[in-house]
């Protein structure tokens, strides 16, 4: 059993770092993970 199994996630990525969509693609392979919100923001 993994740390993120059967959890709901809010993902906030960084425009100059790792975008939210990339993080979302990585966690989709974990059973039971539901992404409720995913965004890429610019923190200046």
mmCIF file of the N, C-alpha and C atoms, coordinates in Angstrom:
data_MODEL
# 
_entry.id   MODEL 
# 
loop_
_atom_site.group_PDB 
_atom_site.id 
_atom_site.type_symbol 
_atom_site.label_atom_id 
_atom_site.label_alt_id 
_atom_site.label_comp_id 
_atom_site.label_asym_id 
_atom_site.label_entity_id 
_atom_site.label_seq_id 
_atom_site.pdbx_PDB_ins_code 
_atom_site.Cartn_x 
_atom_site.Cartn_y 
_atom_site.Cartn_z 
_atom_site.occupancy 
_atom_site.B_iso_or_equiv 
_atom_site.pdbx_formal_charge 
_atom_site.auth_seq_id 
_atom_site.auth_comp_id 
_atom_site.auth_asym_id 
_atom_site.auth_atom_id 
_atom_site.pdbx_PDB_model_num 
ATOM 1   N N  . UNK A 1 1  ? 0.852  -1.186 0.000   1.00 0.00 ? 1  UNK A N  1 
ATOM 2   C CA . UNK A 1 1  ? 0.000  0.000  0.000   1.00 0.00 ? 1  UNK A CA 1 
ATOM 3   C C  . UNK A 1 1  ? 0.888  1.236  0.000   1.00 0.00 ? 1  UNK A C  1 
ATOM 4   N N  . UNK A 1 2  ? 0.647  2.100  -0.973  1.00 0.00 ? 2  UNK A N  1 
ATOM 5   C CA . UNK A 1 2  ? 1.448  3.306  -1.116  1.00 0.00 ? 2  UNK A CA 1 
ATOM 6   C C  . UNK A 1 2  ? 0.881  4.482  -0.342  1.00 0.00 ? 2  UNK A C  1 
ATOM 7   N N  . UNK A 1 3  ? 1.649  5.519  -0.255  1.00 0.00 ? 3  UNK A N  1 
ATOM 8   C CA . UNK A 1 3  ? 1.270  6.722  0.481   1.00 0.00 ? 3  UNK A CA 1 
ATOM 9   C C  . UNK A 1 3  ? 0.079  7.437  -0.152  1.00 0.00 ? 3  UNK A C  1 
ATOM 10  N N  . UNK A 1 4  ? -0.044 7.394  -1.472  1.00 0.00 ? 4  UNK A N  1 
ATOM 11  C CA . UNK A 1 4  ? -1.091 8.137  -2.163  1.00 0.00 ? 4  UNK A CA 1 
ATOM 12  C C  . UNK A 1 4  ? -2.275 7.283  -2.604  1.00 0.00 ? 4  UNK A C  1 
ATOM 13  N N  . UNK A 1 5  ? -2.255 5.989  -2.327  1.00 0.00 ? 5  UNK A N  1 
ATOM 14  C CA . UNK A 1 5  ? -3.353 5.123  -2.757  1.00 0.00 ? 5  UNK A CA 1 
ATOM 15  C C  . UNK A 1 5  ? -4.663 5.547  -2.110  1.00 0.00 ? 5  UNK A C  1 
ATOM 16  N N  . UNK A 1 6  ? -5.728 5.561  -2.919  1.00 0.00 ? 6  UNK A N  1 
ATOM 17  C CA . UNK A 1 6  ? -7.081 5.891  -2.468  1.00 0.00 ? 6  UNK A CA 1 
ATOM 18  C C  . UNK A 1 6  ? -7.174 7.279  -1.841  1.00 0.00 ? 6  UNK A C  1 
ATOM 19  N N  . UNK A 1 7  ? -6.481 8.250  -2.423  1.00 0.00 ? 7  UNK A N  1 
ATOM 20  C CA . UNK A 1 7  ? -6.508 9.636  -1.943  1.00 0.00 ? 7  UNK A CA 1 
ATOM 21  C C  . UNK A 1 7  ? -7.035 10.555 -3.031  1.00 0.00 ? 7  UNK A C  1 
ATOM 22  N N  . UNK A 1 8  ? -7.514 11.728 -2.628  1.00 0.00 ? 8  UNK A N  1 
ATOM 23  C CA . UNK A 1 8  ? -7.899 12.790 -3.550  1.00 0.00 ? 8  UNK A CA 1 
ATOM 24  C C  . UNK A 1 8  ? -6.789 13.828 -3.511  1.00 0.00 ? 8  UNK A C  1 
ATOM 25  N N  . UNK A 1 9  ? -6.356 14.283 -4.698  1.00 0.00 ? 9  UNK A N  1 
ATOM 26  C CA . UNK A 1 9  ? -5.215 15.186 -4.773  1.00 0.00 ? 9  UNK A CA 1 
ATOM 27  C C  . UNK A 1 9  ? -5.581 16.527 -5.385  1.00 0.00 ? 9  UNK A C  1 
ATOM 28  N N  . UNK A 1 10 ? -4.938 17.562 -4.865  1.00 0.00 ? 10 UNK A N  1 
ATOM 29  C CA . UNK A 1 10 ? -4.947 18.892 -5.463  1.00 0.00 ? 10 UNK A CA 1 
ATOM 30  C C  . UNK A 1 10 ? -3.514 19.138 -5.901  1.00 0.00 ? 10 UNK A C  1 
ATOM 31  N N  . UNK A 1 11 ? -3.312 19.396 -7.180  1.00 0.00 ? 11 UNK A N  1 
ATOM 32  C CA . UNK A 1 11 ? -1.964 19.550 -7.733  1.00 0.00 ? 11 UNK A CA 1 
ATOM 33  C C  . UNK A 1 11 ? -1.783 20.983 -8.215  1.00 0.00 ? 11 UNK A C  1 
ATOM 34  N N  . UNK A 1 12 ? -0.739 21.640 -7.714  1.00 0.00 ? 12 UNK A N  1 
ATOM 35  C CA . UNK A 1 12 ? -0.399 22.988 -8.165  1.00 0.00 ? 12 UNK A CA 1 
ATOM 36  C C  . UNK A 1 12 ? 1.038  22.952 -8.665  1.00 0.00 ? 12 UNK A C  1 
ATOM 37  N N  . UNK A 1 13 ? 1.199  23.091 -9.962  1.00 0.00 ? 13 UNK A N  1 
ATOM 38  C CA . UNK A 1 13 ? 2.517  23.080 -10.569 1.00 0.00 ? 13 UNK A CA 1 
ATOM 39  C C  . UNK A 1 13 ? 3.038  24.493 -10.756 1.00 0.00 ? 13 UNK A C  1 
ATOM 40  N N  . UNK A 1 14 ? 4.284  24.587 -11.170 1.00 0.00 ? 14 UNK A N  1 
ATOM 41  C CA . UNK A 1 14 ? 4.952  25.869 -11.372 1.00 0.00 ? 14 UNK A CA 1 
ATOM 42  C C  . UNK A 1 14 ? 5.334  26.007 -12.839 1.00 0.00 ? 14 UNK A C  1 
ATOM 43  N N  . UNK A 1 15 ? 5.100  27.168 -13.405 1.00 0.00 ? 15 UNK A N  1 
ATOM 44  C CA . UNK A 1 15 ? 5.381  27.397 -14.824 1.00 0.00 ? 15 UNK A CA 1 
ATOM 45  C C  . UNK A 1 15 ? 6.866  27.209 -15.141 1.00 0.00 ? 15 UNK A C  1 
ATOM 46  N N  . UNK A 1 16 ? 7.748  27.668 -14.270 1.00 0.00 ? 16 UNK A N  1 
ATOM 47  C CA . UNK A 1 16 ? 9.190  27.547 -14.501 1.00 0.00 ? 16 UNK A CA 1 
ATOM 48  C C  . UNK A 1 16 ? 9.774  26.265 -13.918 1.00 0.00 ? 16 UNK A C  1 
ATOM 49  N N  . UNK A 1 17 ? 8.957  25.480 -13.240 1.00 0.00 ? 17 UNK A N  1 
ATOM 50  C CA . UNK A 1 17 ? 9.412  24.225 -12.647 1.00 0.00 ? 17 UNK A CA 1 
ATOM 51  C C  . UNK A 1 17 ? 8.717  23.053 -13.298 1.00 0.00 ? 17 UNK A C  1 
ATOM 52  N N  . UNK A 1 18 ? 7.949  22.325 -12.510 1.00 0.00 ? 18 UNK A N  1 
ATOM 53  C CA . UNK A 1 18 ? 7.222  21.159 -13.020 1.00 0.00 ? 18 UNK A CA 1 
ATOM 54  C C  . UNK A 1 18 ? 5.749  21.546 -13.183 1.00 0.00 ? 18 UNK A C  1 
ATOM 55  N N  . UNK A 1 19 ? 5.213  21.491 -14.407 1.00 0.00 ? 19 UNK A N  1 
ATOM 56  C CA . UNK A 1 19 ? 3.809  21.842 -14.637 1.00 0.00 ? 19 UNK A CA 1 
ATOM 57  C C  . UNK A 1 19 ? 2.854  20.857 -13.959 1.00 0.00 ? 19 UNK A C  1 
ATOM 58  N N  . UNK A 1 20 ? 1.678  21.348 -13.595 1.00 0.00 ? 20 UNK A N  1 
ATOM 59  C CA . UNK A 1 20 ? 0.674  20.507 -12.951 1.00 0.00 ? 20 UNK A CA 1 
ATOM 60  C C  . UNK A 1 20 ? 0.276  19.308 -13.781 1.00 0.00 ? 20 UNK A C  1 
ATOM 61  N N  . UNK A 1 21 ? 0.201  19.479 -15.094 1.00 0.00 ? 21 UNK A N  1 
ATOM 62  C CA . UNK A 1 21 ? -0.192 18.371 -15.973 1.00 0.00 ? 21 UNK A CA 1 
ATOM 63  C C  . UNK A 1 21 ? 0.831  17.232 -15.927 1.00 0.00 ? 21 UNK A C  1 
ATOM 64  N N  . UNK A 1 22 ? 2.105  17.563 -15.787 1.00 0.00 ? 22 UNK A N  1 
ATOM 65  C CA . UNK A 1 22 ? 3.144  16.529 -15.715 1.00 0.00 ? 22 UNK A CA 1 
ATOM 66  C C  . UNK A 1 22 ? 3.017  15.733 -14.418 1.00 0.00 ? 22 UNK A C  1 
ATOM 67  N N  . UNK A 1 23 ? 2.746  16.406 -13.317 1.00 0.00 ? 23 UNK A N  1 
ATOM 68  C CA . UNK A 1 23 ? 2.554  15.727 -12.031 1.00 0.00 ? 23 UNK A CA 1 
ATOM 69  C C  . UNK A 1 23 ? 1.313  14.844 -12.099 1.00 0.00 ? 23 UNK A C  1 
ATOM 70  N N  . UNK A 1 24 ? 0.257  15.360 -12.728 1.00 0.00 ? 24 UNK A N  1 
ATOM 71  C CA . UNK A 1 24 ? -0.986 14.600 -12.863 1.00 0.00 ? 24 UNK A CA 1 
ATOM 72  C C  . UNK A 1 24 ? -0.763 13.310 -13.646 1.00 0.00 ? 24 UNK A C  1 
ATOM 73  N N  . UNK A 1 25 ? -0.002 13.375 -14.718 1.00 0.00 ? 25 UNK A N  1 
ATOM 74  C CA . UNK A 1 25 ? 0.282  12.171 -15.511 1.00 0.00 ? 25 UNK A CA 1 
ATOM 75  C C  . UNK A 1 25 ? 1.050  11.131 -14.682 1.00 0.00 ? 25 UNK A C  1 
ATOM 76  N N  . UNK A 1 26 ? 1.934  11.586 -13.816 1.00 0.00 ? 26 UNK A N  1 
ATOM 77  C CA . UNK A 1 26 ? 2.715  10.658 -12.990 1.00 0.00 ? 26 UNK A CA 1 
ATOM 78  C C  . UNK A 1 26 ? 1.850  9.947  -11.950 1.00 0.00 ? 26 UNK A C  1 
ATOM 79  N N  . UNK A 1 27 ? 0.913  10.653 -11.340 1.00 0.00 ? 27 UNK A N  1 
ATOM 80  C CA . UNK A 1 27 ? 0.118  10.037 -10.277 1.00 0.00 ? 27 UNK A CA 1 
ATOM 81  C C  . UNK A 1 27 ? -1.051 9.218  -10.813 1.00 0.00 ? 27 UNK A C  1 
ATOM 82  N N  . UNK A 1 28 ? -1.369 9.338  -12.095 1.00 0.00 ? 28 UNK A N  1 
ATOM 83  C CA . UNK A 1 28 ? -2.469 8.557  -12.673 1.00 0.00 ? 28 UNK A CA 1 
ATOM 84  C C  . UNK A 1 28 ? -2.204 7.053  -12.617 1.00 0.00 ? 28 UNK A C  1 
ATOM 85  N N  . UNK A 1 29 ? -0.954 6.665  -12.513 1.00 0.00 ? 29 UNK A N  1 
ATOM 86  C CA . UNK A 1 29 ? -0.620 5.240  -12.485 1.00 0.00 ? 29 UNK A CA 1 
ATOM 87  C C  . UNK A 1 29 ? -0.853 4.599  -11.113 1.00 0.00 ? 29 UNK A C  1 
ATOM 88  N N  . UNK A 1 30 ? -1.167 5.397  -10.096 1.00 0.00 ? 30 UNK A N  1 
ATOM 89  C CA . UNK A 1 30 ? -1.394 4.878  -8.746  1.00 0.00 ? 30 UNK A CA 1 
ATOM 90  C C  . UNK A 1 30 ? -2.876 4.530  -8.601  1.00 0.00 ? 30 UNK A C  1 
ATOM 91  N N  . UNK A 1 31 ? -3.155 3.320  -8.111  1.00 0.00 ? 31 UNK A N  1 
ATOM 92  C CA . UNK A 1 31 ? -4.541 2.854  -7.959  1.00 0.00 ? 31 UNK A CA 1 
ATOM 93  C C  . UNK A 1 31 ? -5.306 3.714  -6.957  1.00 0.00 ? 31 UNK A C  1 
ATOM 94  N N  . UNK A 1 32 ? -6.506 4.118  -7.341  1.00 0.00 ? 32 UNK A N  1 
ATOM 95  C CA . UNK A 1 32 ? -7.400 4.819  -6.437  1.00 0.00 ? 32 UNK A CA 1 
ATOM 96  C C  . UNK A 1 32 ? -7.162 6.305  -6.298  1.00 0.00 ? 32 UNK A C  1 
ATOM 97  N N  . UNK A 1 33 ? -6.187 6.863  -6.983  1.00 0.00 ? 33 UNK A N  1 
ATOM 98  C CA . UNK A 1 33 ? -5.918 8.294  -6.888  1.00 0.00 ? 33 UNK A CA 1 
ATOM 99  C C  . UNK A 1 33 ? -6.918 9.067  -7.742  1.00 0.00 ? 33 UNK A C  1 
ATOM 100 N N  . UNK A 1 34 ? -7.514 10.094 -7.146  1.00 0.00 ? 34 UNK A N  1 
ATOM 101 C CA . UNK A 1 34 ? -8.440 10.958 -7.866  1.00 0.00 ? 34 UNK A CA 1 
ATOM 102 C C  . UNK A 1 34 ? -7.893 12.382 -7.821  1.00 0.00 ? 34 UNK A C  1 
ATOM 103 N N  . UNK A 1 35 ? -7.627 12.963 -8.976  1.00 0.00 ? 35 UNK A N  1 
ATOM 104 C CA . UNK A 1 35 ? -7.151 14.346 -9.059  1.00 0.00 ? 35 UNK A CA 1 
ATOM 105 C C  . UNK A 1 35 ? -8.392 15.234 -9.151  1.00 0.00 ? 35 UNK A C  1 
ATOM 106 N N  . UNK A 1 36 ? -8.639 16.022 -8.088  1.00 0.00 ? 36 UNK A N  1 
ATOM 107 C CA . UNK A 1 36 ? -9.818 16.878 -8.073  1.00 0.00 ? 36 UNK A CA 1 
ATOM 108 C C  . UNK A 1 36 ? -9.521 18.259 -8.652  1.00 0.00 ? 36 UNK A C  1 
ATOM 109 N N  . UNK A 1 37 ? -8.258 18.674 -8.635  1.00 0.00 ? 37 UNK A N  1 
ATOM 110 C CA . UNK A 1 37 ? -7.890 19.970 -9.192  1.00 0.00 ? 37 UNK A CA 1 
ATOM 111 C C  . UNK A 1 37 ? -6.420 19.908 -9.608  1.00 0.00 ? 37 UNK A C  1 
ATOM 112 N N  . UNK A 1 38 ? -6.129 20.418 -10.794 1.00 0.00 ? 38 UNK A N  1 
ATOM 113 C CA . UNK A 1 38 ? -4.758 20.479 -11.290 1.00 0.00 ? 38 UNK A CA 1 
ATOM 114 C C  . UNK A 1 38 ? -4.576 21.788 -12.038 1.00 0.00 ? 38 UNK A C  1 
ATOM 115 N N  . UNK A 1 39 ? -3.530 22.532 -11.682 1.00 0.00 ? 39 UNK A N  1 
ATOM 116 C CA . UNK A 1 39 ? -3.272 23.818 -12.332 1.00 0.00 ? 39 UNK A CA 1 
ATOM 117 C C  . UNK A 1 39 ? -1.783 24.074 -12.387 1.00 0.00 ? 39 UNK A C  1 
ATOM 118 N N  . UNK A 1 40 ? -1.399 24.932 -13.316 1.00 0.00 ? 40 UNK A N  1 
ATOM 119 C CA . UNK A 1 40 ? -0.022 25.409 -13.408 1.00 0.00 ? 40 UNK A CA 1 
ATOM 120 C C  . UNK A 1 40 ? -0.055 26.916 -13.211 1.00 0.00 ? 40 UNK A C  1 
ATOM 121 N N  . UNK A 1 41 ? 0.652  27.392 -12.209 1.00 0.00 ? 41 UNK A N  1 
ATOM 122 C CA . UNK A 1 41 ? 0.641  28.805 -11.856 1.00 0.00 ? 41 UNK A CA 1 
ATOM 123 C C  . UNK A 1 41 ? 2.017  29.417 -12.094 1.00 0.00 ? 41 UNK A C  1 
ATOM 124 N N  . UNK A 1 42 ? 2.052  30.742 -12.148 1.00 0.00 ? 42 UNK A N  1 
ATOM 125 C CA . UNK A 1 42 ? 3.309  31.479 -12.288 1.00 0.00 ? 42 UNK A CA 1 
ATOM 126 C C  . UNK A 1 42 ? 3.546  32.237 -10.992 1.00 0.00 ? 42 UNK A C  1 
ATOM 127 N N  . UNK A 1 43 ? 4.539  31.808 -10.230 1.00 0.00 ? 43 UNK A N  1 
ATOM 128 C CA . UNK A 1 43 ? 4.873  32.457 -8.964  1.00 0.00 ? 43 UNK A CA 1 
ATOM 129 C C  . UNK A 1 43 ? 6.049  33.391 -9.187  1.00 0.00 ? 43 UNK A C  1 
ATOM 130 N N  . UNK A 1 44 ? 5.778  34.687 -9.103  1.00 0.00 ? 44 UNK A N  1 
ATOM 131 C CA . UNK A 1 44 ? 6.823  35.674 -9.335  1.00 0.00 ? 44 UNK A CA 1 
ATOM 132 C C  . UNK A 1 44 ? 7.139  36.406 -8.061  1.00 0.00 ? 44 UNK A C  1 
# 
